[in-house]
Amino acid sequence: MLQWESAGAGNEGRNGARFILYVEGPGDRSILRAWSYRLLPDLTRPAFRSAVILGGRRPARAIEHYRREREAGNVRALCVLDRDDESAARRPEDEPGIEFFTWSRRHIESYLLVPDAILRAVDGSAADGRLQRMLRDHLPAAADESALRDIDAKRLLGARGALHRALGRPLPLARIARATREPELHPDVHALFARIREAVAPATARV
């Protein structure tokens, strides 16, 4: 079942069109919003005002919902998808007015594998030996993009994953996202937010 963050009016972007952001789940939305406060603080509210949760990697569901919304007025949309595995080969069908962004890494959580950001997010436990060992043992080197593309970060950072076991408690992933500084964010993240800015920013605000 689709879930709206808000269906309120007034979320107008380029050319006066209402903007809809489609995401796979509430965790994705929280991570994206946390990054947005750092990268697009002036546009976070309009970008997420009409966020729609798809309940998984379901581009067809986004298109179906978008078509219904388009009947009611001028709408632009951006759908953000995990690469996952085989699903990367299935390209969403073309639909005017809705764009798709697929992460080059396996999951959105893959972009949270920044050791310094994780340590900042943990606060007082930053010097804990178990956490330090977990980071050394489970995280690929920052320059090893091939390994970072394929690692199952969702499992590593999720409930009962290696991070949870090292800390003895869950760590909200949005907290890691908030702790990640702009220079630490992957080019994929910057590319996505450039597209969000293009879709949401009023034409008069751009040169």
JOUR-V14613 format. One record per residue. N is the residue number from 1. RES is the residue in one small letter. PSI is psi in radians with two decimals (none if undefined). NEAR is the number of other ideal C-beta (glycine too) atoms within 12 Angstrom. D_LAST is the distance of its C-alpha to the last C-alpha in Angstrom with 2 decimals. Layout:
# JOUR-V14613
n->N res->RES psi->PSI near->NEAR d_last->D_LAST
n->N res->RES psi->PSI near->NEAR d_last->D_LAST
This chain:
# JOUR-V14613
n->1 res->m psi->2.30 near->11 d_last->39.72
n->2 res->l psi->2.52 near->25 d_last->36.04
n->3 res->q psi->2.22 near->21 d_last->35.01
n->4 res->w psi->2.44 near->23 d_last->32.16
n->5 res->e psi->-0.74 near->27 d_last->30.78
n->6 res->s psi->2.45 near->22 d_last->29.94
n->7 res->a psi->0.37 near->19 d_last->29.79
n->8 res->g psi->2.63 near->16 d_last->28.42
n->9 res->a psi->2.99 near->15 d_last->26.25
n->10 res->g psi->0.04 near->15 d_last->22.91
n->11 res->n psi->1.26 near->34 d_last->21.04
n->12 res->e psi->2.33 near->27 d_last->18.24
n->13 res->g psi->-2.37 near->34 d_last->15.23
n->14 res->r psi->2.37 near->29 d_last->13.05
n->15 res->n psi->0.49 near->19 d_last->14.25
n->16 res->g psi->0.13 near->17 d_last->16.70
n->17 res->a psi->2.50 near->30 d_last->18.64
n->18 res->r psi->2.42 near->31 d_last->20.79
n->19 res->f psi->2.34 near->43 d_last->20.27
n->20 res->i psi->2.27 near->47 d_last->23.43
n->21 res->l psi->2.10 near->48 d_last->23.90
n->22 res->y psi->2.29 near->45 d_last->27.21
n->23 res->v psi->2.78 near->43 d_last->29.08
n->24 res->e psi->-0.66 near->38 d_last->32.60
n->25 res->g psi->3.00 near->29 d_last->34.14
n->26 res->p psi->-0.53 near->24 d_last->33.91
n->27 res->g psi->-0.71 near->31 d_last->34.02
n->28 res->d psi->-0.77 near->39 d_last->30.91
n->29 res->r psi->-0.74 near->34 d_last->29.12
n->30 res->s psi->-0.72 near->28 d_last->30.37
n->31 res->i psi->-0.81 near->41 d_last->29.28
n->32 res->l psi->-0.72 near->42 d_last->25.76
n->33 res->r psi->-0.69 near->32 d_last->25.47
n->34 res->a psi->-0.76 near->33 d_last->26.83
n->35 res->w psi->-0.63 near->40 d_last->24.24
n->36 res->s psi->-0.65 near->36 d_last->21.49
n->37 res->y psi->-0.47 near->24 d_last->22.69
n->38 res->r psi->-0.69 near->26 d_last->22.06
n->39 res->l psi->-0.60 near->31 d_last->18.82
n->40 res->l psi->1.01 near->31 d_last->17.03
n->41 res->p psi->-0.52 near->17 d_last->19.08
n->42 res->d psi->-0.27 near->18 d_last->16.71
n->43 res->l psi->0.09 near->31 d_last->16.69
n->44 res->t psi->-0.80 near->25 d_last->20.27
n->45 res->r psi->-0.89 near->22 d_last->21.89
n->46 res->p psi->-0.53 near->34 d_last->19.92
n->47 res->a psi->-0.59 near->41 d_last->19.92
n->48 res->f psi->0.05 near->36 d_last->23.70
n->49 res->r psi->-0.63 near->27 d_last->24.76
n->50 res->s psi->0.77 near->38 d_last->25.87
n->51 res->a psi->2.45 near->39 d_last->26.86
n->52 res->v psi->2.22 near->40 d_last->29.78
n->53 res->i psi->2.15 near->31 d_last->32.46
n->54 res->l psi->-0.35 near->35 d_last->33.96
n->55 res->g psi->0.66 near->20 d_last->37.09
n->56 res->g psi->-3.09 near->23 d_last->36.73
n->57 res->r psi->1.55 near->31 d_last->35.07
n->58 res->r psi->1.26 near->27 d_last->35.06
n->59 res->p psi->-0.59 near->34 d_last->32.21
n->60 res->a psi->-0.64 near->23 d_last->34.40
n->61 res->r psi->-0.66 near->26 d_last->34.70
n->62 res->a psi->-0.74 near->38 d_last->30.93
n->63 res->i psi->-0.76 near->27 d_last->30.75
n->64 res->e psi->-0.80 near->23 d_last->33.67
n->65 res->h psi->-0.73 near->32 d_last->32.20
n->66 res->y psi->-0.74 near->36 d_last->28.79
n->67 res->r psi->-0.69 near->20 d_last->30.62
n->68 res->r psi->-0.74 near->19 d_last->32.45
n->69 res->e psi->-0.59 near->30 d_last->29.40
n->70 res->r psi->-0.50 near->21 d_last->27.66
n->71 res->e psi->-0.42 near->12 d_last->30.67
n->72 res->a psi->-0.11 near->15 d_last->29.88
n->73 res->g psi->-3.02 near->19 d_last->26.32
n->74 res->n psi->2.07 near->19 d_last->22.82
n->75 res->v psi->2.43 near->34 d_last->22.45
n->76 res->r psi->2.62 near->35 d_last->20.36
n->77 res->a psi->2.68 near->43 d_last->22.04
n->78 res->l psi->2.24 near->41 d_last->22.13
n->79 res->c psi->2.15 near->40 d_last->25.59
n->80 res->v psi->2.17 near->46 d_last->26.31
n->81 res->l psi->2.50 near->35 d_last->29.63
n->82 res->d psi->2.66 near->36 d_last->32.01
n->83 res->r psi->-0.64 near->33 d_last->33.21
n->84 res->d psi->-2.33 near->27 d_last->36.81
n->85 res->d psi->-1.72 near->16 d_last->39.23
n->86 res->e psi->-0.42 near->9 d_last->40.19
n->87 res->s psi->-0.35 near->21 d_last->37.52
n->88 res->a psi->-0.47 near->22 d_last->34.89
n->89 res->a psi->-0.25 near->10 d_last->36.43
n->90 res->r psi->1.72 near->17 d_last->35.98
n->91 res->r psi->2.28 near->14 d_last->32.61
n->92 res->p psi->2.56 near->29 d_last->31.43
n->93 res->e psi->2.67 near->16 d_last->31.63
n->94 res->d psi->2.38 near->11 d_last->28.59
n->95 res->e psi->1.99 near->25 d_last->27.50
n->96 res->p psi->2.31 near->14 d_last->24.50
n->97 res->g psi->-0.30 near->28 d_last->22.12
n->98 res->i psi->2.25 near->34 d_last->23.42
n->99 res->e psi->2.74 near->29 d_last->22.42
n->100 res->f psi->2.41 near->32 d_last->24.73
n->101 res->f psi->2.09 near->33 d_last->24.33
n->102 res->t psi->2.20 near->28 d_last->27.61
n->103 res->w psi->2.49 near->35 d_last->28.26
n->104 res->s psi->-0.45 near->24 d_last->29.74
n->105 res->r psi->2.97 near->33 d_last->32.25
n->106 res->r psi->-0.78 near->31 d_last->34.95
n->107 res->h psi->2.81 near->38 d_last->33.82
n->108 res->i psi->-0.57 near->41 d_last->31.04
n->109 res->e psi->-0.38 near->37 d_last->33.75
n->110 res->s psi->-0.41 near->34 d_last->33.79
n->111 res->y psi->0.03 near->41 d_last->30.66
n->112 res->l psi->0.03 near->46 d_last->32.67
n->113 res->l psi->1.06 near->42 d_last->35.20
n->114 res->v psi->1.81 near->33 d_last->34.14
n->115 res->p psi->-0.79 near->28 d_last->37.40
n->116 res->d psi->-0.64 near->20 d_last->36.04
n->117 res->a psi->-0.69 near->35 d_last->34.01
n->118 res->i psi->-0.75 near->38 d_last->37.15
n->119 res->l psi->-0.71 near->28 d_last->39.22
n->120 res->r psi->-0.65 near->22 d_last->36.90
n->121 res->a psi->-0.50 near->30 d_last->36.92
n->122 res->v psi->-0.34 near->30 d_last->40.71
n->123 res->d psi->-2.01 near->16 d_last->41.12
n->124 res->g psi->-0.26 near->11 d_last->44.83
n->125 res->s psi->0.19 near->22 d_last->45.82
n->126 res->a psi->-0.53 near->22 d_last->43.72
n->127 res->a psi->0.03 near->11 d_last->46.91
n->128 res->d psi->2.24 near->20 d_last->48.91
n->129 res->g psi->-0.62 near->13 d_last->50.55
n->130 res->r psi->-0.71 near->22 d_last->50.24
n->131 res->l psi->-0.76 near->30 d_last->46.48
n->132 res->q psi->-0.74 near->20 d_last->46.25
n->133 res->r psi->-0.70 near->16 d_last->48.54
n->134 res->m psi->-0.77 near->28 d_last->46.61
n->135 res->l psi->-0.72 near->30 d_last->43.36
n->136 res->r psi->-0.70 near->15 d_last->45.25
n->137 res->d psi->-0.50 near->17 d_last->47.17
n->138 res->h psi->-0.38 near->28 d_last->44.61
n->139 res->l psi->2.23 near->30 d_last->41.16
n->140 res->p psi->2.85 near->24 d_last->40.40
n->141 res->a psi->2.58 near->15 d_last->39.18
n->142 res->a psi->-0.50 near->16 d_last->35.46
n->143 res->a psi->-0.12 near->8 d_last->35.36
n->144 res->d psi->1.33 near->14 d_last->37.31
n->145 res->e psi->-0.56 near->19 d_last->34.55
n->146 res->s psi->-0.79 near->13 d_last->37.15
n->147 res->a psi->-0.67 near->19 d_last->39.19
n->148 res->l psi->-0.46 near->30 d_last->36.24
n->149 res->r psi->-0.57 near->25 d_last->35.19
n->150 res->d psi->-0.22 near->20 d_last->38.63
n->151 res->i psi->2.54 near->28 d_last->39.93
n->152 res->d psi->1.38 near->25 d_last->40.63
n->153 res->a psi->-0.50 near->37 d_last->38.59
n->154 res->k psi->-0.74 near->31 d_last->39.11
n->155 res->r psi->-0.74 near->19 d_last->42.85
n->156 res->l psi->-0.71 near->32 d_last->42.62
n->157 res->l psi->-0.10 near->41 d_last->40.65
n->158 res->g psi->-3.01 near->22 d_last->42.14
n->159 res->a psi->2.26 near->18 d_last->45.31
n->160 res->r psi->0.23 near->15 d_last->48.29
n->161 res->g psi->-3.09 near->24 d_last->46.18
n->162 res->a psi->-0.67 near->28 d_last->46.63
n->163 res->l psi->-0.77 near->40 d_last->44.33
n->164 res->h psi->-0.78 near->23 d_last->46.17
n->165 res->r psi->-0.67 near->22 d_last->49.50
n->166 res->a psi->-0.63 near->30 d_last->48.58
n->167 res->l psi->-0.42 near->30 d_last->47.51
n->168 res->g psi->0.24 near->15 d_last->50.09
n->169 res->r psi->2.77 near->17 d_last->47.51
n->170 res->p psi->2.67 near->21 d_last->44.27
n->171 res->l psi->2.01 near->35 d_last->40.94
n->172 res->p psi->2.25 near->25 d_last->38.08
n->173 res->l psi->-0.51 near->41 d_last->35.45
n->174 res->a psi->-0.46 near->29 d_last->32.61
n->175 res->r psi->-0.67 near->26 d_last->34.12
n->176 res->i psi->-0.74 near->39 d_last->33.65
n->177 res->a psi->-0.74 near->39 d_last->30.03
n->178 res->r psi->-0.54 near->29 d_last->29.50
n->179 res->a psi->-0.15 near->30 d_last->31.36
n->180 res->t psi->2.16 near->32 d_last->29.25
n->181 res->r psi->2.74 near->18 d_last->26.99
n->182 res->e psi->-0.80 near->22 d_last->23.53
n->183 res->p psi->-0.33 near->14 d_last->24.87
n->184 res->e psi->-0.22 near->27 d_last->27.66
n->185 res->l psi->2.40 near->30 d_last->25.59
n->186 res->h psi->2.63 near->30 d_last->25.90
n->187 res->p psi->-0.53 near->17 d_last->23.08
n->188 res->d psi->-0.71 near->27 d_last->23.72
n->189 res->v psi->-0.79 near->35 d_last->22.80
n->190 res->h psi->-0.67 near->22 d_last->19.49
n->191 res->a psi->-0.73 near->21 d_last->18.82
n->192 res->l psi->-0.82 near->36 d_last->19.78
n->193 res->f psi->-0.41 near->36 d_last->17.60
n->194 res->a psi->-0.66 near->21 d_last->14.50
n->195 res->r psi->-0.65 near->29 d_last->15.57
n->196 res->i psi->-0.78 near->38 d_last->16.31
n->197 res->r psi->-0.76 near->27 d_last->12.95
n->198 res->e psi->-0.65 near->26 d_last->11.46
n->199 res->a psi->-0.55 near->37 d_last->14.30
n->200 res->v psi->-0.65 near->38 d_last->14.42
n->201 res->a psi->2.32 near->26 d_last->11.17
n->202 res->p psi->2.52 near->20 d_last->10.64
n->203 res->a psi->-0.58 near->15 d_last->8.13
n->204 res->t psi->-0.27 near->11 d_last->7.55
n->205 res->a psi->-0.10 near->15 d_last->6.81
n->206 res->r psi->2.58 near->15 d_last->3.76
n->207 res->v psi->none near->5 d_last->0.00
